[in-house]
Amino acid sequence: MKDMFKEDNSKSQIMEERESIRGKLIYYQELIYQNEKREKEEGELEI
């Protein structure tokens, strides 16, 4: 019985880690997109 619970805990922990990594990835992709968008707008203003 203990082994089953142990396995479930590790699986849920791995899923939580994946979700947090996915959240960070989406956050950084959005940050990069915003920076590129701003750089393009600044570039257009200089020209």
N, C-alpha and C positions, 0 to 999 in steps of 0.2 A: 504493500500500500504506500509506504513512504516514497519508494522510487517513482511511483506514478505522480505524486504531488511534486516531487523534485523536478521531474521532467516538465510538468505544466508550468512551474515557476520559471524555469529557464527559457521556455518557449515564449511566455508572455514578456519576459524581460528583453529577449531578443527583439520581439515585435515592438516594444516600447522604444528601444534604441534605434530601430529602423525608422520609426515614426519621427523621432526627434531629429535624426540625421536628415530625413526628407524635409522636415520643416525648416531646418537650417539651409538646406540646398535651395529651396524655394525662396527663402528670405534673401539669400545672397544673389540669386538670379535676378530678383526684383531690384535689388540695390544696384547691380551692374547695369540693368536696363535703364534705370532712372539716371545713372551717371552718364551713360552713352547719349541718352536723349538730351540731357542738359548740355553736354559738350557739343552736340550738333547744333543746338539752339545758339550757344555762345559763338560757335564758328560762323554761323549765318549772320550774327550781329556784327562781327568783325569785318566781314566782307561787305 
